[in-house]
Amino acid sequence: MNKDPKRDKNEDWDINSQQLTPVIRILLVVAVLISVLSLFIAPSYSLQPSLTARIIFVLILTYVVLLLILRTERARSVGLFFLFVTWFALTLSAAVLMGGFNTAFLDAYVLIIAIAGLLFGSEIGYTFATLSILSVVGFFLVGKAGWLEEQWGLPASEFVTSVRLVYLLVAYVLIYLIARSITAAAARVRANKLALEQSNIELHAIQSALEQHVSERSTEILRQSQYFKALVDNIPIAVVTLDLNNQITACNPAFENLFQYSREEVVKKRLDKLITDENTQADAENHTRKMISGEVVRYKSVRFRKDRTPVDVEVYGVPVIVAHQQVGVLVLYQDITELKRAEDFLQYIASHDSLTGLPNRMLFIDRLNHALQKASRSGVGLAVAFLDLDNFKTVNDTYGHEKGDFVLKKVAQRLQSGLRASDTIARMGGDEFTFIFETIVDSADALHLARKITATLTEPFQLDDDQVVLTASIGISLFPGDGDDAAALLRRADKAMYASKMLTENSCQLYAADQPLLFPEQPVSTEK
């Protein structure tokens, strides 16, 4: 708080019983006692001046008491004026009535000096002290010269005797100066004490603010910790944390539900040994080493529950960094069983015929390319067969497409039953089917397999109360003689099939334009 500079000088020296030290109080009491004693026991040279000095002395004490009680600015101004008038009256009465000083007048001087210094400031006190000393010395010198004796008829011996009063005045001034020094030191101590108390208050306020800030931050950190813990505990993704030794430090409820382990069963266990088998453990440990070394990994794999049932998961692992130093690993497991099933289903319907469940053209071409690569490396022959049902349109026209689809499903089942494990069958569309015969020695081997397939169709198909007998025409192309790529082999097998159908139904034809029809058969009619 800023103070009024006009009042600092005086307020610093105000008498305050709570601020003055006991030493100053003792010095003031001694000064007053000396003044009182000198007033009553000092020799008087005339009754009237001594009585006047006593009256002035009592008035000064009364004023001091009133000034200490009132302690207002107006009272201070009036009091300063009163002291000046009192001092002037003392000096004038001493000069006119006595022609010198006695101890009563000197005590009044000292009292005025003390009041001026303590109540109004050191400069005012020094001013009164200087004027008083000059007055006493002046009276002494004038009396010494005999000037007053000539002018007023007063004896000079009385002025000579007043010299001893100067020593008393000087003693009072010294007492006053000592008191002022002690007061100044006490004031500095008080100022330092106040400054220290203010610093303590400020430090306490800072400490309180810091404690409040720490409390708020601790509360916020706790709230965030609880918030993130609630997120981890309620997230449907399995979460587990590892230390740098690949040991589990914590897991969430989703992890317990997914792998059927309790938290107590997994803590301090090696994760890769807990949820893997002999086929997946090495790959899992390799990915964990990458995470511990600071890499982020993401992959799909299979993990195993406590009862050793497999579960398809997507694994996402990241290193945990605190203060620029890795302290562990965070691993997330997303159960993708349903997603895997959906992907497999989509892949299945994209590569298989929706009616018969057989591979479609796309999958057939893919498998044929793989078979050709395998045959090229091994040097073993390969055959592609193209089958078309004879007069199947009659079945659709007679029984309807729903019954026709039923017959196609049965045809697919019979054709598949006549194949070896290494062979492939696909439905190309309508009533057309294609085959891959691997490890073919020669054309006779391919024709034997084709005859075996057509033999599965000799038994009639039951439709309600009717039976339907079907036949098929097959065209065959051989690798590498008839082509070395999938498109060429399919195209030439298709051409051979049409040649077989044009010559006679229910027959097999190799792709060879200059060769006669092999194994002709009589067509079998479709009966209702």
N, C-alpha and C positions, 0 to 999 in steps of 0.2 A: 504494500500500500504506500502511495506517495504522501510525504508529509509537506506541510506548508513551510518553505524555507525561512519565512519571516519569524516562525515560532521555534525553529529547531534550536537556536542558540539559547533561548531562555528555558525551553522545556527540558533541555538536557541537564539543567542545574536546579530544577524545581525540588523543593523539599518534599519528600514523600517517605513517610515512616516505613513503608513496606520496601523501599528501594535502598535507603541509607543503611550502611553497615553499622554494626554495634560500635566500632571504633569511632566513626564520625559522631554518633550520638553521644558517646562519652566525651569527645572533644568539645562538642557544643555545650554539654552540661557544665564542663569545667569552665568554659569561657563565661557562661552566664553566672556561675557561682562567684567567679573572680570579680565580675562586674558588680554583682550585688554586694559582696563583701567590701569592695573598694568604695562603693557608694555610701556605706554606713559607717565605716571605721576610718576612712581617710580624713586628715585634718581639714577643717573648713575655715576659710578666711573671712567669710561673712555669711550670715544665716540666709539671707534672701537668695543669693545665687545658688547656694547648695539646695535649697528648697525648690527652686526653679528647675534645676537639673534632675532632681528626683521626680518631679511632676512629668517632665519630658520623657524620662526613662520609663515610667509607668505607662504613659500614652503609647510609646513605641511598642512595649510588650503587648498592650491591648490590641494594637493594630496588627501585630504579627499573628495573634490568635485569630482575629477576624479574617485576615487574609488567607490563613490556612483553612478556615472553615468555608469561606466563599469560593476561592480558587476560580475566579472568573477573569476574563480579559479586562473588563472595565475596572475591577478591583485592583488588578495589577497596575493599570495606568495611573489610577488615583493614588495607589500606594507609593509608586515611584515619585510622583509629585510631592506627596507628603514627606517622604524621606528627604528630598532635596530641601523643602521648606524647613524641616526640623534641623537638618544640618546647618542651614544658613542661620536659623534662629539661635542655635547653640553657639556658633562662631560669633555672631553679633553680640549676644548677651555676655559671652566671655570677654569680648573686647570692651564693651561699654560698661558693664557692671563690675567686672573683676579686674580687667586688664591682664588676664591670664587664665590658666586652666587649673582646676583641681581634678582629683580622680573621678569625681562624679561626672564631670563633663567629658573626661577622657573615656570613661565607660560607655557613655552615650555615643561617642564617636565610633568606638569599637563595635558596639551593637549595630549601629547604622551600617558600618562596613560589612559586617557578617550578614545582615538581612539583605543588603543590596547584592552581595555575591551569591548567596544561596537561593534567593527568590527571583532575582532578575538577571543573573548571568555574571560570569567572571569579569567581563570588561567593565560593567557598571560598578562592581565591587572594587576593582582596581582603581577606578576613577575617584570614588569616595575616599579610598585609602590614601591616594596621592594628595588629594586636596586636604585631607585631615593632617597628614604629616607636614605639608607645606604650612598649614595654619599654625600648628604647634611650633615648628621651627621659626616661623615668621614672628610669632609672639615672643619667642625667646630672644631672637636677634634684636627685635625692636626694644624689648625690655632691657637687654644688655647694653644697648646704645643710649638708654635713658630718654628716648624720645617720648614715651608715654608719661614719664615723670615730669617732663617739661610741659607737655600739653595738658595732662590730666591731673597731675599732682600725685601720681601713684608711685610708690617706692619700687625701685628696680629689683630689690631682693626677692620680691614675690615671683618675678619672672624667672629669676635664677633657680629658685626652688622647683619650678615646673619642668626643669630639664629631666628630672627623674621620671616625670610622667611620660616622656618620649619613649623611655625604655619599655614602659608598660604597653604603650601603643604598638611599638615594634614587636613585642612579644605576642600581642593579640594578632597582629598581621601575620606573624610566622605560624601561629596556631591556625589562622584562617587558611594560609597557603598549604599547610600540611593537610588540613581537612579537604581542601579543594583537590589536592593530588590524590588523596585516598578516594574521594568521590569520583574523580576522573577514572582512576583505576577500576573502581567498582562499576562505573558506567561502562567501561570497556568490557569488563567481565560479564556484565549484564547483556551487553550487545552481543558478545560472543556466545553467551548462553542462549540468547534469543535466536541468534543465527543458527546455533547448533540444534535448538529445538525446532526451528523452521526446517532445517535440513532433515531432522528426524521425521518431521511430519511429511515432508516431501518424499523421503525414502519410504516411509510407511505407506504413503499413497501409491508410490511406484510399486512397492511390494504387493499391496492389495490389488493393484491393477494387473500385475504379473500373475498373482495367484488366481485372480478372476479369469485372466486370459488362459492360463494353464488349465483351470477347471473347465472353462468353455471348450477348449481344444480337446481335453480329455473326454468330455462328454460327447463332443462331436465325433472323435475317433471311435469311442465306444459305440455310438449310434451307427456309424458307418460299418464298424466291424460286425455288429449285430445284423445290419441290413444285408451286407454281403454274405454273412453266414446263412441268413434266411434264404437268400437267392440260391446259394450253393445247395442248401438242404432241400429246397423245393424244385430245383431244376430237374427235368426228367432225364437229363443226360448223366451217365455215370462219371463221377469225378474222383480221381485219386491223385495224391501227391507223393512224390518219392524224394528221398535224400540222394546225395551224390554217390551212395553205395548201392543204389538200386533197391532200397528197402522202403516199404510203404510207411508213410508217417500219418496219413489221414485219408478218409474216404467219406463220401456222402451217402445218404439212404438209397439213392438211385443205384449206386454201385452194389450195395448190399442186395437190393432186389434183383438186379440183373444177373449177378454171379452167385447168389444164394449163400454168401459168406457174411458173417457179422463183423463189425468193426474190430472187435477183440481178436478175431481169428486171422485178420490180415495185417494188423499193425506189426511192423518190424519183420515182415516176411518179404521174400523176393517176389515181385509181381510176376515176372516172366515165367517162373516155375509154378506159380499158383494157378494160372488160368490158361495154360498152354498144354499141348501134348508133345510127343517126341517129333512130330512132323512140323510143328509151328514154333517150337521153342527157340531154335537157332535164329529164325528170322525176327522174332520178337526181341531177343537180346541184342541183335544187331541194330534195330531201330532205337532201342533204349540207350545204347552207347552213343548214338548220334545225338539224342536229346541231351544226355549228360555232357557231351562235348560242346553244347551250345546251339545245335541245329534245331530247326522246326520241322517236324515230320507229320505227314498225313497219308494214310493208306487204308485199304480195306483188307480185312483178314477174318479168320475164324478164331474164336476163343471158346473156352469151355467152362461151364458152370461147375459148382461143387459136385453135382451128381454126374459130371463128365458129359453132359449133353452139349452139343455144339451150338454156338450162336454166332450169326454173322454180325460183325461190328465194323464201324468205321472208326479208326484211331486217329486222334489229333493230339500231338504232344508238343509242348513248348517249354523252354528253360525258364526258371523263375529267377529273376534278377532283382537283387536288393542292394542299393548303394553301389551300383556298378559292379557287383560281384554275384556270381551265380551261387544260389544256396540250395537249389533243388530242381525238380521237374514236375510239371502239371500235365496230367494225361486225362483225356476225355474219351469215353467209349459211347458211341451212338449205336443203339440196337437198330440194325438195318435189315432185320429178318423179313419184315413185310415188304420193305423196299426191294430187297433182293428177289423176293418172290414175284413182285410186280415186274421187275426188270427181266427176270427169267421168263415170265409169262409173255411180256411184250416181245422178247427175243424169240420165244417159241412161235407165237402167232405170226411174227414177221418171217419166219423161216420154215413154217409148216403149213400144210393144207388144212383149212378149217374143217372140212368135211371128214376126211379120212384120217387126219393126224399124221400123214406121211410128210416127209420133207417136200418143200415146194421147189420150183425151178431155181430160185436164188441159192438155197442150201445145196441143191443137187450140183449146181455148177461149182460151188465152193469145194464140195467134197471130191468132185471129179478132178479139179485142179490139184488138190492134194494127192489124190491117187495117181495122177500122171507124174507128179514129181517123185513119188515113191517108186513107181514103175521105172522111171528113167534112171534112178540111182541103182536099183536092184537088177535091172535088165530083164524083168519078168513081164510077160504080156498082160494086156488088159483089154476088156471088151465093153462096149456100150450097147445096150439093147433098148429099142423103142417099141412099145406095145400099144396096140389100139384094139379095143373091143369091137368085134364084128356086129354090125347092125344093132348097136345099143340104142339107137334112136327109136327103134320099135318098142323097147321097154318103156321109155318115157311117154311115147304116144299112147301106149296101151294102158299103162298103169298110173301114169302121172309122174311128175317130177319128184314128188315126195317118196314114192316107191322106188323110183329110179335112184335117188340118193341112197336109199337103204341098200339097194343092190350094190352100188359102188362101194359102200363101206365094207360089205361082205367080200367083194372082189379084192379090195385092198388087203384085208386080213388073210385071204387065201394066198394071194401072191406073195405076201411077206413070209408066210409060213414055208414057202418053197425055196427060200433063199438060205445061203450059208451065212455065218456070223460076219464074215468079211465083206459081204455084198451089200449094196445100197439100192433101195427102191424109192422113187419119188413120183408124185402125181403132177403132171405138167399142166393139167387142165382138162375139163370134160371127162372123156373116157380114155385118156392117154396117160401111160405110165412109162417111166424110164428106169433103167437099171445100170449099175456098175458091177461088173464081174472082175474082181481082182485075181491076180496070180493065175492067168489063163496060159495054158501051154500051147494050144493051137486052136484052129477054128472048130474042130470037132468037140473040143472041151466046151467052147462057148455054145455050140448048138445043143449039147447035152443039157447044159443048165437052162437054156431057153425051153426045151421040151419038158423039163421038169416043172417049169413055171406054168406052162399051158396045161399040164396034166392036172393042176389044182383046180382048174375050171370045169372039168368034165362032169363033176357031180352037180345036179340041178340045184338051183336056188329056190327056196320055198317062199312064196308070196301068198299069204292067206291060204286059200284053198288051191292055188295054182303053183306050178313049178316052172321055172325058167332055166333053160340051158343056154350057156354062153360059150362063144369061142373067141379066139384072139389071134391077130396077125402080129408077128414080131420081125423087126429088122435089126441086124447086128453089124457094127463096125468094129474093127480091131486096131489096137495100138501095138506097134507104130505103123503097121502097113497101110491103114486107111486114114491116117492123120496123126499129128502129134500135139494137137491142142483140143480143148473141150468143144469149141464151136464147130470145128471140122468133123469131129467124131459124131456129135449130135446130128449135124446136118446129114451126114451120110447114113447113119442108122435110121433116120426118118425116111430117107429116100429108099432104103432097102425095105422098110416096113410097107411103104406104098406099093413097091414092086411086088411084095408078097401078097398084099391084099388084091392087087389087080390080077395076079395069076390064079390064085385060089385062096379061099379063106382058111383060117385055122392052120397056118403054116409059119415056118421060120425061114428067113431069107438072109444070107450074108451079103454084105455090100461087095458085089463083083458083077459087073454088067455082062461080062462074057461067059458067066457060069450059068448052068441050068438050075431050075428050082430044086432045092433039096427038100426031102421029106414031105412030099405033097400029101395032103389029107383031104378027105371029103368034107364039105361044109356041113355043119350041124345047124339045122333050122331052129329058130326061136319059137317055142310053143307056148301057148297060153295056158 
